[in-house]
Amino acid sequence: MFLLLHSGAIVMCLHGGQAIPAMIQPRVLVNGMPIVLQTTTYIISNCSYPPSPIANGPCVTAQWITAATRVSSNGIPVLLQNSQAICASSGTGLNVIETQMQVMGQ
């Protein structure tokens, strides 16, 4: 079991850029903040990964590829602390640094 992600969770790309959800699920709240679903794109700012031709960066957006298998909202899996994402254009992932500490899912 892992903690559910909510709109106030601290999520960063692997290069230190801050990632925030572009959309939230306002019908379900955890600690007074909306949860986030697997279909939500994350917007990344301040990524330090160099652009072409040095590298493939910086990270601009991220899409989640894994989420909860047993918890959903409106038929869409919710994001968990261990969910995995892929960033465009670097192809690397996101790290969940901090999230709420009360609600868990699987």
Backbone bond lengths (Angstrom), bond angles and torsions (degrees), N, CA, C in turn:
res aa  C-N    CA-C-N  psi(-1)  N-CA   C-N-CA  omega(-1)  CA-C   N-CA-C  phi
1 M - - - 1.442 - - 1.533 108.92 -
2 F 1.323 114.32 140.03 1.465 120.77 -178.40 1.516 109.85 -132.10
3 L 1.309 116.33 158.39 1.458 122.34 -178.77 1.528 111.28 -71.11
4 L 1.351 117.13 142.62 1.459 122.39 176.53 1.522 110.29 -75.59
5 L 1.340 115.85 144.31 1.458 120.71 174.16 1.523 109.46 -83.80
6 H 1.304 116.01 142.90 1.452 122.27 175.62 1.529 107.95 -128.87
7 S 1.317 116.03 172.63 1.464 120.03 -174.12 1.529 113.02 -63.03
8 G 1.317 118.68 -20.77 1.460 121.81 179.30 1.517 114.53 -92.26
9 A 1.331 117.54 3.09 1.464 120.93 -179.64 1.529 110.34 -64.83
10 I 1.316 116.25 146.54 1.465 120.98 175.99 1.526 107.60 -93.39
11 V 1.333 114.99 115.14 1.462 122.39 -177.95 1.522 107.45 -127.69
12 M 1.332 116.61 134.85 1.465 120.73 -178.46 1.521 110.50 -134.82
13 C 1.331 115.39 151.66 1.462 119.07 171.61 1.525 107.55 -74.29
14 L 1.309 116.67 169.20 1.462 120.65 -176.84 1.524 113.48 -68.12
15 H 1.337 116.60 -7.81 1.467 120.96 -178.39 1.526 111.49 -109.61
16 G 1.333 116.68 12.44 1.456 120.75 175.20 1.508 116.34 93.09
17 G 1.327 118.26 3.66 1.462 120.52 177.42 1.520 110.99 -77.33
18 Q 1.326 116.95 142.30 1.456 120.80 179.31 1.522 110.21 -82.95
19 A 1.347 115.39 133.58 1.460 121.75 -178.97 1.525 109.43 -114.09
20 I 1.335 115.68 129.83 1.466 120.56 177.89 1.528 109.32 -128.27
21 P 1.327 117.22 148.65 1.463 119.77 -179.27 1.528 111.60 -69.59
22 A 1.323 115.68 137.68 1.461 120.99 177.22 1.515 110.64 -76.36
23 M 1.344 116.86 -23.41 1.447 121.60 -178.33 1.529 107.93 -147.45
24 I 1.318 116.79 150.51 1.459 121.18 179.61 1.521 110.25 -125.97
25 Q 1.323 116.90 168.56 1.464 122.94 177.01 1.531 106.68 -102.17
26 P 1.332 118.38 95.41 1.461 120.46 -172.88 1.531 114.84 -73.37
27 R 1.322 118.22 -8.96 1.463 120.46 -177.13 1.521 113.02 -82.19
28 V 1.336 117.30 -20.66 1.465 120.95 -178.73 1.525 108.48 -121.31
29 L 1.326 115.86 123.89 1.462 121.35 -178.79 1.520 111.14 -115.53
30 V 1.322 115.39 144.48 1.458 123.20 172.92 1.522 105.63 -128.13
31 N 1.325 116.71 123.35 1.471 121.27 -175.23 1.526 111.46 53.13
32 G 1.327 116.52 34.71 1.455 121.48 178.21 1.513 115.24 80.05
33 M 1.345 118.15 2.81 1.460 121.49 -179.64 1.524 110.16 -118.63
34 P 1.331 117.60 143.96 1.464 121.31 -179.65 1.527 112.38 -63.20
35 I 1.330 115.75 146.93 1.469 120.53 174.64 1.530 109.19 -81.07
36 V 1.328 115.69 172.73 1.461 121.19 -179.21 1.525 108.67 -123.13
37 L 1.337 116.25 139.37 1.466 122.57 -177.58 1.526 111.34 -102.01
38 Q 1.336 115.76 161.55 1.465 121.47 -177.48 1.530 112.71 -60.12
39 T 1.298 118.38 -30.98 1.467 121.21 -177.67 1.530 112.83 -76.35
40 T 1.310 117.40 -5.19 1.464 121.43 -177.92 1.523 111.44 -75.60
41 T 1.318 116.15 126.39 1.459 122.06 172.62 1.520 108.34 -81.01
42 Y 1.311 116.72 140.09 1.460 121.33 175.18 1.528 108.74 -102.39
43 I 1.316 115.84 138.13 1.461 123.32 177.50 1.530 107.18 -98.37
44 I 1.335 116.30 131.19 1.471 121.15 -175.50 1.524 109.90 -113.07
45 S 1.325 115.77 132.96 1.460 120.61 177.16 1.526 109.61 -125.65
46 N 1.312 115.16 151.40 1.474 123.47 175.78 1.524 114.22 64.37
47 C 1.318 117.92 32.66 1.464 120.96 174.60 1.530 108.71 -71.19
48 S 1.325 116.27 135.34 1.464 120.55 -177.42 1.522 113.72 -93.15
49 Y 1.325 117.85 0.98 1.466 120.65 -179.38 1.526 109.56 -67.57
50 P 1.329 118.64 129.29 1.461 121.21 -174.61 1.539 113.02 -68.28
51 P 1.332 116.53 149.30 1.471 120.67 176.80 1.526 111.88 -78.56
52 S 1.324 116.29 177.00 1.475 121.93 176.59 1.514 108.91 -61.00
53 P 1.285 120.21 149.16 1.455 129.55 3.89 1.521 113.66 -89.11
54 I 1.327 118.70 0.47 1.461 121.12 -178.23 1.525 111.57 -70.79
55 A 1.329 117.22 -43.41 1.468 122.51 -178.46 1.529 108.87 -150.42
56 N 1.322 116.76 -168.47 1.463 121.66 -178.46 1.512 113.86 -98.32
57 G 1.320 118.18 3.50 1.461 122.12 -169.98 1.500 113.44 -87.57
58 P 1.287 117.15 -169.15 1.458 127.38 -4.56 1.528 112.33 -80.94
59 C 1.341 115.82 167.31 1.463 120.19 175.38 1.526 107.81 -69.00
60 V 1.331 116.22 135.42 1.466 121.08 -177.74 1.524 110.99 -118.51
61 T 1.328 115.82 -46.21 1.463 121.96 177.71 1.522 108.27 -137.60
62 A 1.323 115.56 166.29 1.470 120.49 175.99 1.519 108.84 -142.42
63 Q 1.335 115.32 143.72 1.455 121.94 176.38 1.517 108.37 -120.39
64 W 1.329 116.50 134.45 1.464 121.91 -177.72 1.512 110.14 -80.00
65 I 1.336 116.45 133.53 1.466 121.19 -179.69 1.522 112.55 -107.75
66 T 1.341 117.75 -17.11 1.463 120.46 174.06 1.523 108.62 -131.60
67 A 1.326 115.23 153.35 1.462 121.75 179.93 1.520 108.30 -157.04
68 A 1.315 116.87 -169.73 1.463 121.76 179.49 1.534 109.93 -61.65
69 T 1.319 115.56 145.48 1.463 120.32 176.68 1.517 111.98 -100.71
70 R 1.330 117.16 -16.34 1.463 120.60 -176.82 1.521 114.32 -121.70
71 V 1.327 117.67 -3.36 1.461 120.48 -179.11 1.523 108.32 -125.97
72 S 1.337 115.71 127.59 1.459 120.06 178.99 1.521 109.78 -142.00
73 S 1.311 115.16 165.73 1.455 122.47 174.82 1.521 106.84 -134.34
74 N 1.318 116.72 125.84 1.470 121.55 -175.20 1.526 111.14 54.90
75 G 1.327 116.69 32.83 1.462 121.82 177.65 1.516 115.05 80.49
76 I 1.323 118.02 5.00 1.468 121.76 -178.92 1.530 108.22 -112.59
77 P 1.339 118.22 130.45 1.467 120.51 -179.92 1.527 112.23 -58.91
78 V 1.333 115.65 141.55 1.464 120.37 176.32 1.526 109.57 -84.82
79 L 1.316 116.00 158.17 1.461 120.59 177.97 1.519 110.30 -84.94
80 L 1.323 114.59 142.69 1.459 122.45 179.00 1.519 109.59 -118.37
81 Q 1.303 115.68 167.58 1.458 122.56 179.28 1.537 111.83 -56.93
82 N 1.332 117.71 -29.78 1.465 120.45 -178.50 1.529 113.11 -98.88
83 S 1.324 118.73 7.97 1.467 121.46 178.64 1.526 110.35 -62.76
84 Q 1.326 116.41 148.95 1.462 122.34 -177.38 1.521 110.38 -111.91
85 A 1.338 115.58 144.37 1.461 121.66 179.96 1.520 109.90 -134.85
86 I 1.329 115.37 160.81 1.466 121.73 174.72 1.521 108.00 -122.45
87 C 1.339 115.78 130.20 1.459 121.36 -179.37 1.525 110.86 -91.30
88 A 1.329 114.95 142.19 1.462 120.78 170.63 1.520 104.76 -101.17
89 S 1.194 121.75 131.26 1.441 133.29 13.59 1.526 113.27 -108.59
90 S 1.322 117.10 2.31 1.466 119.99 -175.25 1.520 113.86 -78.66
91 G 1.333 118.06 -26.91 1.460 121.22 -177.35 1.515 113.69 79.93
92 T 1.327 117.55 5.87 1.461 120.78 178.04 1.532 109.29 -92.21
93 G 1.327 117.22 -170.82 1.451 120.52 -173.81 1.518 114.56 -112.98
94 L 1.339 113.77 -170.99 1.460 122.37 176.40 1.522 109.32 -115.42
95 N 1.326 116.44 153.04 1.463 122.96 173.67 1.517 108.47 -115.62
96 V 1.324 116.33 130.41 1.459 120.75 171.86 1.522 105.90 -87.34
97 I 1.309 116.81 111.85 1.457 122.53 -175.93 1.532 110.58 -85.92
98 E 1.327 116.02 -44.22 1.458 120.39 -176.59 1.527 109.37 -152.70
99 T 1.320 116.08 140.03 1.460 121.86 175.51 1.529 108.94 -145.44
100 Q 1.301 116.89 179.64 1.458 120.31 179.15 1.526 109.06 -62.03
101 M 1.320 117.53 159.76 1.460 121.27 -172.24 1.531 114.23 -116.50
102 Q 1.338 118.32 16.72 1.452 119.39 -172.92 1.519 114.80 -112.66
103 V 1.326 118.48 -38.19 1.464 120.92 -171.85 1.517 110.25 -108.44
104 M 1.342 114.98 128.31 1.465 120.96 -178.97 1.523 109.76 -117.39
105 G 1.330 115.26 158.41 1.458 121.25 177.18 1.516 110.09 -148.93
106 Q 1.323 114.42 174.07 1.469 119.64 -179.08 1.504 109.47 -136.56
